[in-house]
């Protein structure tokens, strides 16, 4: 007896893949579902026949990837939560500019999900010459049928990456996304999805759903500051960004393996922010590798100011995790402990 075919849900949020060429440049195109189904029907017969069935849904309003906010991430997670029980997998079609940010936020909100959630997009519109859109959608559909994939993943250019580990690294190339500190979850090989053993979250999550869907809107539009050190940065400049009353936390991008300038005034600002209860975490400005706060004398000040180590997390994962933790009714000690714990394979 044959196993039932997977039934998937495709959620379209907008993005380049759905745009059309106009004399004024690329503009959002309407009626994306029939356009997508027509494109899938152009695949060779054997590939078309092996595609899973899917239902299609568009968000109430298109999300401009460049203008996406934590409220958009929250609304998208709520939409997935509302419909996911009826499907064996979910595909999110999204603009590429903040695709990694959305994937990271969804990972924290959908902790413990027991099915694939695959986000993808395209560097060129669906109907454009040499477009990558159809290939990316096809690959996402195929990986979304894999029951062993139980997390939020990003599919692009033949590769499947852990969503919370990804970064957009190219502005034009088709293989625009990387996972700098974690190996690929899988690849499309001769048109078939292949998951690499031992890399997924299935064993850690054990299929137990414990979604966390706090209200991000209570934090305001930008509750976490992203501060990258630069040579000559002054304490006054740091204070203006970090001590703003609207800021509840900060991502501090430091030098090398966890270093900061030997300036007591800078450390004093960080300590003052911590005294105000702000959640501050540091990662390296280097895209690969981890930090070890205190390994060098130049990083002792970060320890003194109780700055948390982000280990080898991406900026996208660090910021979305800080926002996620700030939105929950946790004590400062619990927030700090949760940050230092790997929740969805982000560190």
N, C-alpha and C positions, 0 to 999 in steps of 0.2 A: 504494500500500500504506500503510495507516494505521500510525502509530507506536504502539508498545505503550503502554497506559495506565500511568500512574504507580502504583506500589505503595508506600504510605506505612506508617510505624509510628507509632502514637500511644502515648505513654508517659504514664500517669496517675499523678501523685504525690500527689494530694489537693488540698485547697484549697476555697474557698468554692463554686466551681462544682459540686462533687460533694456538697455538704451538703444536708440536708433540714430542714424546719421541724419542731420539736417543742415541746411546752408549755414546755420549759426553754430554748428558743432554738435556734439553728442547731447541728446536730450532724452528724458524718460519716455519710454514707449509703453503704450497701453496693451491690453489683451495679451498678457505674457503667457498664460496657460496654453491657448491654442498654438501660439508661436513655438513654445517649447515642445509640445507634443508633435507638431509638424516636423520639427528638427529631429526629434528622436526617431521618427518614421523614416528618415533618410539613411539610417544606419543599415549596414548589410543585414539581410534577412535573419541569419543565425544569431547575430548579436541583438537584433531587435526582439526576436522571439524569447531570448533568455532574460530580458529586462523584467524586473519586478513590477507588479501593478502599484500604482500610487494614486492617492488623492492629492489635490492641489488646493492650497489656501494662500491668500495674500494678506499681509498685515493691513489693518484699516487705512493706514497712510504709509507711503514709502519712507524708509529710513535713509536719509542721506548719510552715508557712511562717515563722511568727513565731519558731520555735525552730530553724530550719535552721542548720547549721554547715558549716565547710569540708569536714568528712568527708562530709556529705550531697552537696555539690557534686562531690566526687571520685567517690563511688559512682555518681552519675547520669552523669557523663562516662564512667566505665568501662562502664556499661550501654549507653550509646550506641555506644561503641567496639565492644562485643561484637556488636551487631546491625546496625550501619549499612551494612555491605557488601551486605546483602540487600535494601536499600530505596533508593528514589530520593529520599526525604525523611523527616525525623523531626519529629514534633510533640510538645512537652512541655506537659502540662496541669499547672498549678502554682498555688499560692496567690499572691495579689498582693502581700502585705506585703513579701516579699523577692524578688519575681520579677526585679527588676533586678539584684540581687546574684547570683542563680543564672545569669542570662543572661550577666553579665560574666565570672563564673568559667568557665562553659562555653566562652566565646569564647577565653580564654587556653589552656584545656586542649585544645581541638579546633582549634588553629591549622592552617590549610591545608585544612580540610575542603572537599570538592568537591561538596557538596550542601546543600540547605537544612536548617537546624535552626531551627524556629520555636517559640518559647515563648509561651504565652498562658494566660489565666485568666479570671476573671469577678468582677464586683463583687457579683453576686447569684447564688444557686443556680440550677441548670439548670431546675428545675420552678417557680421562683418567678414571680409575676406580673411582667411587663415585664423579665424576665431578659435580661441581655446575653450569657449564656453560649453559647447556640446560635450567635449571630452571630459571636462571637469564634472559636469552634471552626471554623465554616464558613470564615471568612476565613483562618485558619491553614492549613486543609487546602488551600485554593486556592493560597496562596503557596508551600506546601511542594512543589508540583508544578513550580515554575519552575526549570529547570536553571541559569539565569543567576544565581540566588541561591545563593552559595557562602559562607555564613557563618552565625553565630548571630544571629537577628533576633527581635524582639518584636513580635507583632501584637496590636493592641487598638483597638477602636472605629473600625474601618475604615482604620487606618493601620499601616504597617510601619516599624519603627524599628530601627536598628542596636542589637543587644542591649547592647553594651558602652558605649553612649552614653545609655542610658535612666535615668530616675528616676521613681519614683512620686510624683506631685505633688498628688493629690487623694485624700481619704479616702472619698468617696461618689460622685463624678461618674463617669459611664461612661468618659469620656476621661481616665482617671486617670494616664496616663503621658505624659511629655514627653521630648524629645531636645534639651536646651537649647543645645547647641553644634554640632549636626550636623543637616543637613536630613533629611527623611523618605527612606527607601529606596523607598517605594512606597505606593500606596493602592488600595483596592478601589473601582473605578469601574463603576457599573451592574452590580455583581455579579462583575466580572472583575478579576483581579489585574493591576495595572500597576506595573512597576518603572521607576523614573526612571533614565535613562542616566547613566553616569559617577559614580554614587554608591556602587556596591557594591564588594566586595573581589575580585571575580572576576579582574580584571587583575593585581592585586597578588599573589594567592595562586597563580594559574596552575594550580590543580587539584592541586598537590603536597601530599600529606598528610604532615604532620610532627607528629602529635599529641604533646603533652607531658602525660603523666599521672603526675606525681610523687606520692609518698605524703604527703598533707597531715597525716596523723595523727601523724607524727613531730614536728610543730611544737607539738602541744598544741591545746586547743580554741580559744584566742584569742591567736595569736602576734603580732598587729599591733594597736596601740592607735590609737584615733581621738580626737584631741585638738583641740578647737575653742577658739581663744583667746577670752578674755573680758576686759573692762576690769578692771584691778586684779589679774589673775592673777599669782601669785608664783612664784618659782623653786622653792620647796619643793613647791608644788602640782604643778608640771610634773614635778619629779623623781620624785614618788611614782608618777606614771603611766608615765613614760618609762624610768626606771632599774630597773624591776622585771626580775628575771632571766628571767622567762617571756616577756618582750617582745623580739621580734627585729627589729621595725620599727615605724614609726609614720606615720600620716597626720596632718599638721599643717594645720589649716584656719586660714588667716591672714586679715588684713584686706585688702580691696580688691585692688589689683594685685600684692600680694606684700609686705606690710608687717607688722612686729611691733613691740611696745613697745620703746622705747629703754631697755632694762634689761640691763646687762652680765651680771647673774646668770642671766637667762633664756637668753642666748646661751651662757653657760658650761655650763648643763645640756645644751643641745643638742650642744655640742662634746664633752662627756663621753660622751654616748650614742653619738656617731659614733666616738669613740675606742674604745668597746666593740664596734664593728662593727655597730651597729644601722643598718638601712636606713630613712632618714627622708625623706619627700617632703611637699611643701607644695602645696596648692591654695587657691583663694580661697573665702571663705565666701559670696561672691556666686554665685548659681546660673548666671549667664551671663558669658561672657568668660574670658580667660586671665590668668595671672599672669606677671610678668617680674621675677624675683628680682634685686634690685640696681638696678632702674630708679629707685627712690626711696632716699633716704638711710636711711629707716626700714626698708629691707629688707636693708641691708648685712650685718647680723648673721647673717642666714640664709645668705648666701654664705660668711661666715667659718666657719660651723659645717658647711659642706658639705651643706646641705639641698638635696635634688633638687627641681627644678621639675616639678610635675604638669601644667603648661601649662593646658589647658582641660578636663582630665579630670573625670569625676564622682567623688564620694566612693566610690561602689560600684566603679567601675573601678579607682580608685587602690588601694583596700584589697585587692581580689581579685588585682590584679597584684603587689602587694608579697608577699602570701601565696604566690602562685604562684612567684615568684622565690626566696623564702626556702626553698621546698621542694626546690629543685634544687641539685645539686652544683656550684655556681658560685663563683668567687672574688668577693670584695667588689667589685673593679673591674668584673668582668663583669656582676654584678647591677646595678650603677649604670648601666652602658652599656645593658643590656637595658631598664632602666626608662625611660631617656631616648629609646629607640627605639619608634616606633609599630609594634606587633606585629600588631594586628588592627583598626587604624583607631580606636584608643581616644583618640588625641591628634593 
